[in-house]
Amino acid sequence: MRYVSTRNSAVQVDFEQVVLSGIAEDGGLFVPLELPLFEAQDIANWSTLPYDELAYRVISPFVGEAIPETDLKRMLKEAGSQFSHRSLAPLHQVDRNEWVLELFHGPTRSSKDFAAQLQARLVPYFLRKRGRRGVVIGATNGDTGLAAIEAFKHCEDTSVVVFYPEAGVPRDQLQHLQAAAHPGVYQFAVNGSFDECQNIVTRLFRQWPYAQHEVISFNSSNWVSVLAQLVFYFHAVLQLGGGQRPIGFSVPAASFAEVYAGYIVQKMGLPITQMIVATNQNDALHQLFQKNHYSRSRANKTLSPAMDLSIFSNLERFLWELYGHDDQAVCALMEGFESSGEMVIANEFWLQARMIIDSYAVSDEQTLTEITSLYRDTGYVIDPHTATGVLAARLYRRSLVAPMVTLGEISPVKSAALLGELGISVAGLQPEVTTQGQAQVYRIQPDDLDTIHERLGAL
């Protein structure tokens, strides 16, 4: 399997280079030159496979000959070994033909564990092959960074560098994040928004001065994050219809990687007939799909903080698919957005996206109502992020016959304080955060690259 940049398809790289990267040299994101296509009967035959075996069937075409079969199967099995549920991602029915796919049974209780645990196997494998050290770097609202720190805690060849908005991470999650201290973990508390943290990471990747280290993204700009999420969809479709039954998904927009993954798996053979993008008050994606206008804006604080952002890196990969792999068109769109903060998709491609994708923006008031009403009617507890998806799924599903699945990306135990105020007691395991000493936290301004370089220069 060969990969190219969304902004320049002339240069091809292999899977190893994609894993040990963040963004391409031209600022684009790596995408596979072509998607594997699975026959319906082949997919149906996977219905009884355990999760790691299913993951191998889905992921191996993207790996190609970069990893021997036995090594890849071992890594996929190890990646799921820290999850607390046998099926890794169980389905829970919440209404007639409506389900929540629970993706929060990993060690830090969020869906980010799937990608982080897989990445923490692939990255050391290739670093050892090259005889190199790596710096795993990214921006977080709490969950992604915590998952990366936990996953890489035993990787001696890597350091982990986390940027987060100092005032944008909920207090309990901030405590977990700062308690996740290990040698080689560096945390930067940024006096700014999550989008500004993302901008810092992008600038570092474009101007990385430390040739002695491979710089690797733990955010969804790294292709491994998308790979891990492809398996979610195959797992759910097989559980609810053996791969033969049409199905819809509702995705709380904590990142666009989940939406992009859902969009391409239906090109790979899954019978997905609808994708619903659920946002909160920060509705940049809702405005894109409803009005064909995408804009960068200051994020507002809401009850679903992982969705408090307006810049979604995987939108670029989505555009690559929409525009028929036209790298020049994607490059022009992204450069225009980076300079103006706004984007409009060509109408024919926007209409193509709308054939499968709907969206809905959910207010905090609606979120609280959905949490309490679902608990009252079923006894099932969901967190605010999942609540946006469940409500959007019920309001905007196109078919009552096709199952509708909401991605439950964050455990309700992470919102225990809020749920307690609603009279809902949450019983469950807290994130398995282990510590080795005091976290190294540096407080910086969004434009303070000098301090960042000074600290990273000591790695």
C-alpha positions as a Markdown table, in Angstrom:
| # | Residue | x | y | z |
|---|---|---|---|---|
| 1 | Met | 0.0 | 0.0 | 0.0 |
| 2 | Arg | 1.3 | 3.4 | -1.0 |
| 3 | Tyr | 0.3 | 6.8 | 0.5 |
| 4 | Val | 0.3 | 10.3 | -0.9 |
| 5 | Ser | -0.3 | 13.8 | 0.5 |
| 6 | Thr | -3.7 | 15.3 | 0.1 |
| 7 | Arg | -1.9 | 18.4 | -1.4 |
| 8 | Asn | 0.6 | 16.6 | -3.7 |
| 9 | Ser | 0.0 | 13.1 | -5.0 |
| 10 | Ala | 3.3 | 13.1 | -7.0 |
| 11 | Val | 5.4 | 11.8 | -4.0 |
| 12 | Gln | 4.5 | 8.4 | -2.6 |
| 13 | Val | 5.5 | 7.0 | 0.8 |
| 14 | Asp | 5.0 | 3.6 | 2.5 |
| 15 | Phe | 3.1 | 2.7 | 5.7 |
| 16 | Glu | 6.2 | 3.0 | 7.9 |
| 17 | Gln | 6.7 | 6.6 | 6.9 |
| 18 | Val | 3.0 | 7.4 | 7.5 |
| 19 | Val | 3.1 | 5.9 | 11.0 |
| 20 | Leu | 6.2 | 7.9 | 11.9 |
| 21 | Ser | 4.8 | 11.2 | 10.9 |
| 22 | Gly | 2.1 | 13.8 | 11.5 |
| 23 | Ile | 1.6 | 15.9 | 8.4 |
| 24 | Ala | 3.3 | 15.7 | 5.1 |
| 25 | Glu | 6.1 | 18.1 | 4.2 |
| 26 | Asp | 3.7 | 20.2 | 2.1 |
| 27 | Gly | 1.3 | 20.6 | 5.0 |
| 28 | Gly | -1.2 | 18.0 | 3.7 |
| 29 | Leu | -2.3 | 14.8 | 5.3 |
| 30 | Phe | -1.3 | 11.3 | 4.2 |
| 31 | Val | -4.0 | 9.2 | 2.5 |
| 32 | Pro | -3.9 | 5.8 | 0.8 |
| 33 | Leu | -3.5 | 6.0 | -2.9 |
| 34 | Glu | -6.6 | 3.7 | -3.2 |
| 35 | Leu | -9.0 | 2.1 | -0.8 |
| 36 | Pro | -9.5 | -1.7 | -0.5 |
| 37 | Leu | -12.9 | -2.9 | -1.6 |
| 38 | Phe | -14.4 | -5.9 | 0.2 |
| 39 | Glu | -17.0 | -8.1 | -1.2 |
| 40 | Ala | -20.3 | -8.4 | 0.7 |
| 41 | Gln | -19.9 | -12.1 | 1.3 |
| 42 | Asp | -16.4 | -11.7 | 2.6 |
| 43 | Ile | -17.6 | -9.1 | 5.1 |
| 44 | Ala | -20.5 | -11.4 | 6.1 |
| 45 | Asn | -18.0 | -14.2 | 6.8 |
| 46 | Trp | -16.3 | -12.0 | 9.4 |
| 47 | Ser | -19.4 | -11.9 | 11.7 |
| 48 | Thr | -18.1 | -14.4 | 14.2 |
| 49 | Leu | -14.5 | -13.0 | 14.4 |
| 50 | Pro | -13.2 | -11.6 | 17.7 |
| 51 | Tyr | -12.3 | -7.9 | 17.5 |
| 52 | Asp | -8.6 | -8.3 | 16.9 |
| 53 | Glu | -9.1 | -10.7 | 14.1 |
| 54 | Leu | -11.7 | -8.4 | 12.5 |
| 55 | Ala | -9.2 | -5.6 | 12.9 |
| 56 | Tyr | -6.6 | -7.6 | 11.0 |
| 57 | Arg | -9.0 | -8.2 | 8.1 |
| 58 | Val | -9.8 | -4.5 | 7.9 |
| 59 | Ile | -6.3 | -3.0 | 8.6 |
| 60 | Ser | -3.9 | -5.4 | 6.8 |
| 61 | Pro | -4.6 | -4.1 | 3.3 |
| 62 | Phe | -3.5 | -0.6 | 4.5 |
| 63 | Val | -0.3 | -2.1 | 5.9 |
| 64 | Gly | 0.7 | -4.1 | 2.9 |
| 65 | Glu | 4.2 | -5.8 | 3.3 |
| 66 | Ala | 5.4 | -3.2 | 5.9 |
| 67 | Ile | 4.8 | -5.6 | 8.7 |
| 68 | Pro | 4.8 | -9.5 | 8.7 |
| 69 | Glu | 1.4 | -11.1 | 9.3 |
| 70 | Thr | 2.4 | -12.6 | 12.7 |
| 71 | Asp | 3.8 | -9.3 | 14.0 |
| 72 | Leu | 0.7 | -7.3 | 12.9 |
| 73 | Lys | -1.7 | -9.8 | 14.5 |
| 74 | Arg | 0.3 | -9.8 | 17.7 |
| 75 | Met | 0.2 | -6.0 | 17.9 |
| 76 | Leu | -3.5 | -5.8 | 17.2 |
| 77 | Lys | -4.2 | -8.4 | 19.9 |
| 78 | Glu | -2.0 | -6.5 | 22.4 |
| 79 | Ala | -3.7 | -3.2 | 21.5 |
| 80 | Gly | -7.0 | -4.6 | 22.9 |
| 81 | Ser | -5.5 | -6.3 | 25.9 |
| 82 | Gln | -6.0 | -3.2 | 28.2 |
| 83 | Phe | -9.8 | -3.0 | 27.6 |
| 84 | Ser | -12.2 | -3.9 | 30.4 |
| 85 | His | -15.0 | -5.4 | 28.2 |
| 86 | Arg | -14.6 | -8.7 | 26.3 |
| 87 | Ser | -16.0 | -7.4 | 23.0 |
| 88 | Leu | -14.0 | -4.1 | 23.4 |
| 89 | Ala | -16.9 | -2.2 | 21.8 |
| 90 | Pro | -20.3 | -3.5 | 23.0 |
| 91 | Leu | -23.6 | -2.2 | 21.7 |
| 92 | His | -26.3 | -1.0 | 24.0 |
| 93 | Gln | -29.9 | -0.6 | 22.8 |
| 94 | Val | -31.5 | 2.7 | 23.9 |
| 95 | Asp | -34.7 | 2.7 | 21.8 |
| 96 | Arg | -36.5 | 0.9 | 19.0 |
| 97 | Asn | -33.7 | 0.1 | 16.6 |
| 98 | Glu | -31.5 | 2.7 | 18.2 |
| 99 | Trp | -28.1 | 1.8 | 19.7 |
| 100 | Val | -25.0 | 3.2 | 21.4 |
| 101 | Leu | -21.7 | 1.7 | 20.4 |
| 102 | Glu | -19.7 | 1.9 | 23.6 |
| 103 | Leu | -16.2 | 2.9 | 22.7 |
| 104 | Phe | -15.1 | 3.8 | 26.2 |
| 105 | His | -13.9 | 0.6 | 27.8 |
| 106 | Gly | -10.2 | 1.3 | 27.3 |
| 107 | Pro | -7.8 | 2.2 | 30.1 |
| 108 | Thr | -8.6 | 6.0 | 30.0 |
| 109 | Arg | -12.3 | 5.5 | 29.3 |
| 110 | Ser | -12.5 | 7.2 | 25.9 |
| 111 | Ser | -12.6 | 6.1 | 22.2 |
| 112 | Lys | -9.1 | 7.6 | 21.9 |
| 113 | Asp | -7.7 | 4.5 | 23.5 |
| 114 | Phe | -8.2 | 2.4 | 20.4 |
| 115 | Ala | -5.9 | 4.6 | 18.3 |
| 116 | Ala | -3.4 | 5.3 | 21.1 |
| 117 | Gln | -3.0 | 1.6 | 22.0 |
| 118 | Leu | -2.5 | 0.6 | 18.4 |
| 119 | Gln | -0.1 | 3.5 | 17.8 |
| 120 | Ala | 2.0 | 2.6 | 20.8 |
| 121 | Arg | 2.7 | -0.8 | 19.2 |
| 122 | Leu | 3.3 | 0.4 | 15.7 |
| 123 | Val | 5.6 | 3.4 | 16.5 |
| 124 | Pro | 8.2 | 1.5 | 18.6 |
| 125 | Tyr | 8.2 | -1.3 | 16.0 |
| 126 | Phe | 9.3 | 1.1 | 13.3 |
| 127 | Leu | 11.6 | 3.2 | 15.6 |
| 128 | Arg | 13.5 | 0.1 | 16.5 |
| 129 | Lys | 13.8 | -0.9 | 12.9 |
| 130 | Arg | 15.3 | 2.5 | 12.2 |
| 131 | Gly | 17.4 | 2.7 | 15.4 |
| 132 | Arg | 15.8 | 6.1 | 16.2 |
| 133 | Arg | 14.0 | 7.9 | 19.0 |
| 134 | Gly | 10.6 | 9.5 | 18.6 |
| 135 | Val | 8.7 | 12.5 | 20.0 |
| 136 | Val | 4.9 | 11.9 | 20.0 |
| 137 | Ile | 3.2 | 15.2 | 20.0 |
| 138 | Gly | -0.3 | 16.7 | 19.8 |
| 139 | Ala | -3.0 | 18.9 | 21.1 |
| 140 | Thr | -5.8 | 17.8 | 23.5 |
| 141 | Asn | -8.9 | 18.8 | 25.3 |
| 142 | Gly | -8.1 | 16.0 | 27.8 |
| 143 | Asp | -9.0 | 12.7 | 26.3 |
| 144 | Thr | -6.5 | 12.3 | 23.4 |
| 145 | Gly | -3.5 | 13.4 | 25.4 |
| 146 | Leu | -4.4 | 11.2 | 28.4 |
| 147 | Ala | -4.8 | 8.2 | 26.1 |
| 148 | Ala | -1.4 | 8.9 | 24.4 |
| 149 | Ile | 0.4 | 9.3 | 27.7 |
| 150 | Glu | -1.1 | 6.1 | 29.1 |
| 151 | Ala | -0.4 | 4.1 | 25.9 |
| 152 | Phe | 3.2 | 5.2 | 25.5 |
| 153 | Lys | 4.2 | 4.9 | 29.2 |
| 154 | His | 6.3 | 1.8 | 28.6 |
| 155 | Cys | 7.9 | 3.0 | 25.3 |
| 156 | Glu | 11.5 | 3.8 | 26.1 |
| 157 | Asp | 12.2 | 5.1 | 22.7 |
| 158 | Thr | 9.6 | 7.9 | 22.8 |
| 159 | Ser | 8.8 | 11.1 | 24.6 |
| 160 | Val | 5.2 | 12.5 | 24.7 |
| 161 | Val | 4.6 | 16.2 | 24.3 |
| 162 | Val | 1.0 | 17.5 | 25.1 |
| 163 | Phe | -0.5 | 20.9 | 24.4 |
| 164 | Tyr | -3.8 | 21.8 | 26.0 |
| 165 | Pro | -5.9 | 24.9 | 26.6 |
| 166 | Glu | -5.3 | 25.8 | 30.3 |
| 167 | Ala | -8.9 | 27.0 | 30.7 |
| 168 | Gly | -10.5 | 24.6 | 28.3 |
| 169 | Val | -10.1 | 21.3 | 30.0 |
| 170 | Pro | -12.7 | 20.3 | 32.7 |
| 171 | Arg | -11.2 | 20.3 | 36.2 |
| 172 | Asp | -11.5 | 16.5 | 36.8 |
| 173 | Gln | -10.0 | 15.7 | 33.4 |
| 174 | Leu | -7.2 | 18.2 | 34.0 |
| 175 | Gln | -6.4 | 16.5 | 37.3 |
| 176 | His | -6.2 | 13.1 | 35.5 |
| 177 | Leu | -4.0 | 14.7 | 32.7 |
| 178 | Gln | -1.6 | 16.3 | 35.1 |
| 179 | Ala | -1.4 | 13.2 | 37.3 |
| 180 | Ala | -0.4 | 11.1 | 34.3 |
| 181 | Ala | 3.3 | 11.8 | 34.9 |
| 182 | His | 6.1 | 9.6 | 33.5 |
| 183 | Pro | 9.7 | 10.2 | 32.5 |
| 184 | Gly | 9.6 | 11.7 | 29.0 |
| 185 | Val | 6.2 | 13.4 | 29.3 |
| 186 | Tyr | 6.0 | 17.1 | 28.8 |
| 187 | Gln | 2.8 | 19.1 | 29.1 |
| 188 | Phe | 2.3 | 22.7 | 27.9 |
| 189 | Ala | -0.7 | 24.5 | 29.3 |
| 190 | Val | -1.6 | 27.1 | 26.7 |
| 191 | Asn | -3.3 | 30.4 | 27.5 |
| 192 | Gly | -5.6 | 30.0 | 24.6 |
| 193 | Ser | -8.1 | 27.8 | 22.8 |
| 194 | Phe | -7.8 | 24.2 | 21.6 |
| 195 | Asp | -7.7 | 25.5 | 18.0 |
| 196 | Glu | -4.6 | 27.6 | 19.0 |
| 197 | Cys | -3.0 | 24.5 | 20.5 |
| 198 | Gln | -3.6 | 22.7 | 17.2 |
| 199 | Asn | -1.9 | 25.6 | 15.4 |
| 200 | Ile | 1.1 | 25.3 | 17.6 |
| 201 | Val | 1.4 | 21.6 | 16.8 |
| 202 | Thr | 1.0 | 22.3 | 13.0 |
| 203 | Arg | 3.8 | 24.9 | 13.2 |
| 204 | Leu | 6.1 | 22.6 | 15.0 |
| 205 | Phe | 5.6 | 19.9 | 12.4 |
| 206 | Arg | 6.3 | 22.3 | 9.6 |
| 207 | Gln | 9.4 | 23.6 | 11.2 |
| 208 | Trp | 10.8 | 20.7 | 13.3 |
| 209 | Pro | 14.4 | 21.5 | 14.1 |
| 210 | Tyr | 15.5 | 18.3 | 15.9 |
| 211 | Ala | 16.8 | 16.0 | 13.3 |
| 212 | Gln | 17.8 | 13.4 | 15.9 |
| 213 | His | 14.2 | 12.6 | 16.6 |
| 214 | Glu | 11.3 | 11.4 | 14.5 |
| 215 | Val | 8.3 | 13.7 | 15.2 |
| 216 | Ile | 5.0 | 11.8 | 15.3 |
| 217 | Ser | 1.5 | 13.1 | 15.8 |
| 218 | Phe | -0.9 | 11.4 | 18.3 |
| 219 | Asn | -3.8 | 13.4 | 17.0 |
| 220 | Ser | -6.1 | 12.2 | 14.2 |
| 221 | Ser | -3.9 | 13.8 | 11.6 |
| 222 | Asn | -1.9 | 10.6 | 11.9 |
| 223 | Trp | -3.3 | 8.0 | 9.7 |
| 224 | Val | -3.2 | 5.3 | 12.5 |
| 225 | Ser | -6.0 | 7.2 | 14.2 |
| 226 | Val | -8.3 | 6.7 | 11.2 |
| 227 | Leu | -7.2 | 3.1 | 10.8 |
| 228 | Ala | -8.3 | 2.3 | 14.3 |
| 229 | Gln | -11.7 | 3.9 | 13.7 |
| 230 | Leu | -12.5 | 2.0 | 10.5 |
| 231 | Val | -12.8 | -1.1 | 12.6 |
| 232 | Phe | -15.6 | 0.4 | 14.8 |
| 233 | Tyr | -17.9 | 0.6 | 11.8 |
| 234 | Phe | -17.3 | -3.0 | 10.6 |
| 235 | His | -17.8 | -4.2 | 14.1 |
| 236 | Ala | -21.1 | -2.5 | 14.6 |
| 237 | Val | -22.5 | -3.4 | 11.1 |
| 238 | Leu | -21.6 | -7.0 | 11.6 |
| 239 | Gln | -23.2 | -7.1 | 15.0 |
| 240 | Leu | -26.5 | -5.6 | 13.8 |
| 241 | Gly | -27.0 | -7.2 | 10.4 |
| 242 | Gly | -24.1 | -9.5 | 9.5 |
| 243 | Gly | -22.8 | -6.9 | 7.0 |
| 244 | Gln | -25.9 | -7.2 | 4.9 |
| 245 | Arg | -28.4 | -4.8 | 6.5 |
| 246 | Pro | -28.4 | -1.1 | 5.7 |
| 247 | Ile | -27.4 | 1.0 | 8.8 |
| 248 | Gly | -26.9 | 4.6 | 9.9 |
| 249 | Phe | -24.5 | 6.2 | 12.3 |
| 250 | Ser | -24.6 | 9.4 | 14.4 |
| 251 | Val | -21.2 | 10.8 | 15.3 |
| 252 | Pro | -20.6 | 13.4 | 18.1 |
| 253 | Ala | -18.1 | 15.6 | 16.4 |
| 254 | Ala | -15.2 | 15.5 | 18.9 |
| 255 | Ser | -13.0 | 15.2 | 15.8 |
| 256 | Phe | -13.8 | 14.7 | 12.1 |
| 257 | Ala | -11.8 | 11.5 | 11.9 |
| 258 | Glu | -14.8 | 9.4 | 12.9 |
| 259 | Val | -16.9 | 11.0 | 10.2 |
| 260 | Tyr | -14.3 | 10.6 | 7.6 |
| 261 | Ala | -13.8 | 7.0 | 8.6 |
| 262 | Gly | -17.5 | 6.3 | 8.3 |
| 263 | Tyr | -17.5 | 8.0 | 4.9 |
| 264 | Ile | -14.8 | 5.8 | 3.5 |
| 265 | Val | -15.9 | 2.4 | 4.9 |
| 266 | Gln | -19.1 | 2.6 | 2.9 |
| 267 | Lys | -16.8 | 3.0 | -0.1 |
| 268 | Met | -15.0 | -0.1 | 1.1 |
| 269 | Gly | -18.2 | -2.1 | 1.1 |
| 270 | Leu | -20.3 | -1.5 | 4.2 |
| 271 | Pro | -24.0 | -0.8 | 3.7 |
| 272 | Ile | -24.0 | 2.6 | 5.5 |
| 273 | Thr | -26.9 | 4.7 | 4.2 |
| 274 | Gln | -26.7 | 7.7 | 6.5 |
| 275 | Met | -24.1 | 9.6 | 8.7 |
| 276 | Ile | -25.3 | 12.3 | 11.1 |
| 277 | Val | -22.8 | 14.8 | 12.4 |
| 278 | Ala | -23.8 | 16.0 | 15.8 |
| 279 | Thr | -22.3 | 19.2 | 17.1 |
| 280 | Asn | -22.8 | 21.4 | 20.2 |
| 281 | Gln | -23.0 | 25.2 | 20.1 |
| 282 | Asn | -19.7 | 25.2 | 18.3 |
| 283 | Asp | -21.4 | 24.3 | 15.0 |
| 284 | Ala | -18.8 | 24.8 | 12.3 |
| 285 | Leu | -19.5 | 21.4 | 10.8 |
| 286 | His | -23.2 | 21.8 | 11.1 |
| 287 | Gln | -22.9 | 25.1 | 9.1 |
| 288 | Leu | -20.8 | 23.3 | 6.5 |
| 289 | Phe | -23.3 | 20.5 | 5.9 |
| 290 | Gln | -26.4 | 22.7 | 6.2 |
| 291 | Lys | -25.3 | 25.8 | 4.4 |
| 292 | Asn | -22.0 | 24.9 | 2.6 |
| 293 | His | -20.1 | 27.4 | 4.7 |
| 294 | Tyr | -17.2 | 26.4 | 6.9 |
| 295 | Ser | -15.5 | 29.0 | 9.1 |
| 296 | Arg | -12.9 | 29.3 | 11.8 |
| 297 | Ser | -14.3 | 30.8 | 15.0 |
| 298 | Arg | -13.6 | 31.3 | 18.7 |
| 299 | Ala | -14.8 | 28.2 | 20.5 |
| 300 | Asn | -17.4 | 28.6 | 23.3 |
| 301 | Lys | -17.4 | 26.5 | 26.4 |
| 302 | Thr | -20.1 | 23.9 | 26.6 |
| 303 | Leu | -21.1 | 20.8 | 28.6 |
| 304 | Ser | -19.4 | 18.7 | 25.9 |
| 305 | Pro | -15.9 | 20.2 | 26.0 |
| 306 | Ala | -14.3 | 17.6 | 23.6 |
| 307 | Met | -16.4 | 19.2 | 20.9 |
| 308 | Asp | -15.4 | 22.8 | 21.7 |
| 309 | Leu | -13.4 | 23.5 | 18.6 |
| 310 | Ser | -13.9 | 24.7 | 15.0 |
| 311 | Ile | -10.8 | 23.3 | 13.2 |
| 312 | Phe | -11.0 | 19.7 | 12.1 |
| 313 | Ser | -7.9 | 18.4 | 10.4 |
| 314 | Asn | -9.6 | 15.3 | 8.8 |
| 315 | Leu | -11.9 | 17.5 | 6.8 |
| 316 | Glu | -9.0 | 17.7 | 4.4 |
| 317 | Arg | -9.0 | 14.0 | 3.9 |
| 318 | Phe | -12.7 | 14.1 | 3.3 |
| 319 | Leu | -12.3 | 16.8 | 0.7 |
| 320 | Trp | -9.7 | 14.6 | -1.0 |
| 321 | Glu | -12.3 | 11.9 | -1.4 |
| 322 | Leu | -15.1 | 14.3 | -2.4 |
| 323 | Tyr | -12.9 | 16.0 | -5.1 |
| 324 | Gly | -11.9 | 12.6 | -6.6 |
| 325 | His | -8.3 | 12.8 | -5.4 |
| 326 | Asp | -7.7 | 16.2 | -7.0 |
| 327 | Asp | -4.7 | 17.3 | -4.9 |
| 328 | Gln | -4.5 | 20.7 | -6.5 |
| 329 | Ala | -8.1 | 21.5 | -5.7 |
| 330 | Val | -7.6 | 20.4 | -2.1 |
| 331 | Cys | -4.5 | 22.4 | -1.8 |
| 332 | Ala | -6.2 | 25.5 | -3.1 |
| 333 | Leu | -9.2 | 25.0 | -0.7 |
| 334 | Met | -6.9 | 24.5 | 2.4 |
| 335 | Glu | -4.6 | 27.4 | 1.6 |
| 336 | Gly | -7.6 | 29.6 | 1.1 |
| 337 | Phe | -9.1 | 28.5 | 4.4 |
| 338 | Glu | -5.8 | 29.0 | 6.2 |
| 339 | Ser | -5.6 | 32.6 | 5.0 |
| 340 | Ser | -9.2 | 33.6 | 5.2 |
| 341 | Gly | -10.7 | 31.3 | 7.8 |
| 342 | Glu | -13.6 | 30.4 | 5.5 |
| 343 | Met | -14.4 | 27.7 | 3.0 |
| 344 | Val | -17.1 | 26.9 | 0.5 |
| 345 | Ile | -17.1 | 23.5 | -1.3 |
| 346 | Ala | -18.0 | 23.2 | -5.0 |
| 347 | Asn | -21.7 | 22.8 | -5.1 |
| 348 | Glu | -21.6 | 19.4 | -6.9 |
| 349 | Phe | -19.3 | 17.9 | -4.3 |
| 350 | Trp | -21.3 | 19.4 | -1.4 |
| 351 | Leu | -24.5 | 17.9 | -2.8 |
| 352 | Gln | -22.6 | 14.6 | -3.1 |
| 353 | Ala | -21.7 | 14.7 | 0.6 |
| 354 | Arg | -25.3 | 15.6 | 1.5 |
| 355 | Met | -26.5 | 12.4 | -0.1 |
| 356 | Ile | -25.2 | 10.5 | 2.9 |
| 357 | Ile | -24.4 | 13.1 | 5.6 |
| 358 | Asp | -26.9 | 15.1 | 7.7 |
| 359 | Ser | -26.1 | 17.3 | 10.7 |
| 360 | Tyr | -27.6 | 18.9 | 13.8 |
| 361 | Ala | -26.4 | 21.4 | 16.4 |
| 362 | Val | -27.5 | 20.5 | 20.0 |
| 363 | Ser | -27.7 | 23.1 | 22.8 |
| 364 | Asp | -26.6 | 22.5 | 26.4 |
| 365 | Glu | -30.2 | 22.6 | 27.4 |
| 366 | Gln | -31.1 | 19.9 | 24.9 |
| 367 | Thr | -28.1 | 17.9 | 26.1 |
| 368 | Leu | -29.2 | 17.9 | 29.7 |
| 369 | Thr | -32.8 | 17.0 | 28.7 |
| 370 | Glu | -31.6 | 14.1 | 26.7 |
| 371 | Ile | -29.4 | 12.7 | 29.5 |
| 372 | Thr | -32.2 | 12.9 | 32.1 |
| 373 | Ser | -35.0 | 11.6 | 29.8 |
| 374 | Leu | -33.0 | 8.6 | 28.6 |
| 375 | Tyr | -32.0 | 7.8 | 32.2 |
| 376 | Arg | -35.7 | 8.2 | 33.4 |
| 377 | Asp | -37.0 | 6.0 | 30.6 |
| 378 | Thr | -34.3 | 3.3 | 30.4 |
| 379 | Gly | -32.0 | 3.6 | 33.4 |
| 380 | Tyr | -29.1 | 4.0 | 30.9 |
| 381 | Val | -26.5 | 6.7 | 31.7 |
| 382 | Ile | -24.8 | 8.7 | 28.9 |
| 383 | Asp | -22.3 | 11.6 | 29.0 |
| 384 | Pro | -23.0 | 14.9 | 27.3 |
| 385 | His | -21.1 | 14.1 | 24.2 |
| 386 | Thr | -23.0 | 10.9 | 23.6 |
| 387 | Ala | -26.2 | 12.8 | 24.4 |
| 388 | Thr | -25.7 | 15.1 | 21.4 |
| 389 | Gly | -25.4 | 12.1 | 19.1 |
| 390 | Val | -28.4 | 10.2 | 20.6 |
| 391 | Leu | -30.7 | 13.2 | 20.2 |
| 392 | Ala | -29.5 | 14.0 | 16.6 |
| 393 | Ala | -30.0 | 10.3 | 15.7 |
| 394 | Arg | -33.6 | 10.3 | 16.9 |
| 395 | Leu | -34.5 | 13.6 | 15.2 |
| 396 | Tyr | -32.7 | 13.2 | 11.9 |
| 397 | Arg | -32.7 | 9.5 | 11.1 |
| 398 | Arg | -33.9 | 8.9 | 7.5 |
| 399 | Ser | -35.2 | 5.3 | 8.1 |
| 400 | Leu | -36.9 | 3.6 | 11.0 |
| 401 | Val | -36.1 | 0.3 | 9.4 |
| 402 | Ala | -32.3 | 0.7 | 9.3 |
| 403 | Pro | -30.6 | 0.5 | 12.7 |
| 404 | Met | -29.2 | 3.8 | 13.9 |
| 405 | Val | -26.0 | 3.7 | 16.0 |
| 406 | Thr | -24.5 | 6.5 | 18.0 |
| 407 | Leu | -20.8 | 6.4 | 18.7 |
| 408 | Gly | -20.4 | 6.6 | 22.5 |
| 409 | Glu | -16.9 | 8.0 | 22.6 |
| 410 | Ile | -16.6 | 9.1 | 26.3 |
| 411 | Ser | -17.6 | 7.2 | 29.4 |
| 412 | Pro | -20.2 | 8.8 | 31.7 |
| 413 | Val | -17.8 | 8.4 | 34.6 |
| 414 | Lys | -15.9 | 11.3 | 33.2 |
| 415 | Ser | -19.0 | 13.5 | 33.7 |
| 416 | Ala | -19.7 | 12.2 | 37.2 |
| 417 | Ala | -19.9 | 15.6 | 38.8 |
| 418 | Leu | -22.4 | 17.0 | 36.2 |
| 419 | Leu | -24.5 | 13.8 | 36.3 |
| 420 | Gly | -24.6 | 14.0 | 40.1 |
| 421 | Glu | -26.1 | 17.4 | 39.8 |
| 422 | Leu | -28.8 | 15.8 | 37.7 |
| 423 | Gly | -29.5 | 13.2 | 40.4 |
| 424 | Ile | -27.8 | 10.5 | 38.4 |
| 425 | Ser | -25.2 | 8.3 | 40.2 |
| 426 | Val | -22.5 | 6.9 | 38.1 |
| 427 | Ala | -21.0 | 3.6 | 39.0 |
| 428 | Gly | -17.9 | 2.5 | 37.1 |
| 429 | Leu | -14.2 | 2.4 | 36.9 |
| 430 | Gln | -12.3 | 5.7 | 36.7 |
| 431 | Pro | -9.5 | 6.1 | 34.1 |
| 432 | Glu | -6.5 | 3.9 | 35.0 |
| 433 | Val | -4.0 | 6.7 | 35.3 |
| 434 | Thr | -0.6 | 5.6 | 36.6 |
| 435 | Thr | 2.1 | 8.0 | 37.7 |
| 436 | Gln | 5.8 | 8.1 | 38.1 |
| 437 | Gly | 6.7 | 11.4 | 39.7 |
| 438 | Gln | 5.4 | 14.9 | 39.1 |
| 439 | Ala | 4.2 | 16.0 | 35.7 |
| 440 | Gln | 6.4 | 18.6 | 33.9 |
| 441 | Val | 3.9 | 21.4 | 33.1 |
| 442 | Tyr | 5.0 | 24.6 | 31.3 |
| 443 | Arg | 2.6 | 27.5 | 31.0 |
| 444 | Ile | 2.9 | 29.4 | 27.7 |
| 445 | Gln | 1.2 | 31.9 | 25.4 |
| 446 | Pro | 0.0 | 30.6 | 22.0 |
| 447 | Asp | 2.9 | 32.4 | 20.2 |
| 448 | Asp | 5.6 | 31.5 | 22.6 |
| 449 | Leu | 7.5 | 29.1 | 20.4 |
| 450 | Asp | 10.8 | 30.1 | 21.9 |
| 451 | Thr | 9.9 | 28.5 | 25.3 |
| 452 | Ile | 8.6 | 25.5 | 23.5 |
| 453 | His | 11.8 | 25.0 | 21.5 |
| 454 | Glu | 13.9 | 25.6 | 24.6 |
| 455 | Arg | 12.1 | 22.8 | 26.5 |
| 456 | Leu | 12.0 | 20.4 | 23.5 |
| 457 | Gly | 15.7 | 21.0 | 22.8 |
| 458 | Ala | 16.5 | 19.2 | 26.1 |
| 459 | Leu | 14.7 | 16.0 | 25.0 |
